[in-house]
Amino acid sequence: MALKILDSCINCDMCDPECPNGAITLGAEIYEIDVDKCTECIGHYEQPTCVSVCPIDCVKPDLDHVEDEDALLAKFVRLHG
């Protein structure tokens, strides 16, 4: 499934440059994750880098966008050929 950034985000700027898919951008108030680009770093890393670098643990699974590993890998292929 895609990930989301909770409202507790402090805009520390740690996650945005770490996303290999360019899925994280600064929204109106906090950083946001584009579900169409988020692969949970499948195809790039063992774990989602945004989760690894977040100092306040505010990146969580997005239960509104549930995807299995095959779907995430297909999205990776679509994004990166």
JOTADA-V126888 format. One record per residue. N is the residue number from 1. RES is the residue in one small letter. PSI is psi as a letter, one per 40 degrees, with the letter a starting at -180 (none if undefined). OMEGA is omega in radians with two decimals (NA if undefined). Layout:
n = <N	N>
res = <RES	RES>
psi = <PSI	PSI>
omega = <OMEGA	OMEGA>
//
This chain:
n = <1	2	3	4	5	6	7	8	9	10	11	12	13	14	15	16	17	18	19	20	21	22	23	24	25	26	27	28	29	30	31	32	33	34	35	36	37	38	39	40	41	42	43	44	45	46	47	48	49	50	51	52	53	54	55	56	57	58	59	60	61	62	63	64	65	66	67	68	69	70	71	72	73	74	75	76	77	78	79	80	81>
res = <m	a	l	k	i	l	d	s	c	i	n	c	d	m	c	d	p	e	c	p	n	g	a	i	t	l	g	a	e	i	y	e	i	d	v	d	k	c	t	e	c	i	g	h	y	e	q	p	t	c	v	s	v	c	p	i	d	c	v	k	p	d	l	d	h	v	e	d	e	d	a	l	l	a	k	f	v	r	l	h	g>
psi = <i	i	i	i	h	i	e	e	h	e	f	e	e	d	d	d	e	e	h	e	e	f	e	h	i	h	a	d	d	i	i	i	h	h	d	e	e	h	e	f	e	h	e	d	i	d	i	h	d	d	d	d	e	h	e	e	f	e	h	i	i	g	e	e	g	h	i	i	d	d	d	d	d	d	d	d	d	d	d	e	none>
omega = <3.09	3.10	3.05	3.11	-3.09	3.14	3.13	3.10	3.13	3.13	-3.09	3.12	-3.13	-2.99	-3.03	-3.11	-3.11	-3.07	-3.11	-3.12	-3.08	-3.07	-3.06	3.09	3.10	3.11	-3.11	-3.10	-3.12	3.05	-3.12	3.12	3.09	-3.07	3.12	3.14	-3.08	3.08	-3.02	3.12	3.04	-3.06	-3.14	-3.00	3.11	-3.11	3.05	-3.10	3.14	3.10	-3.10	-3.05	-3.09	-3.09	-3.12	3.05	-3.12	3.08	-3.03	3.04	3.11	-3.07	3.07	-3.12	-3.11	3.11	3.08	-3.08	3.12	3.12	3.12	3.11	3.08	3.10	3.09	-3.13	3.12	-3.09	-2.98	3.09	NA>
//
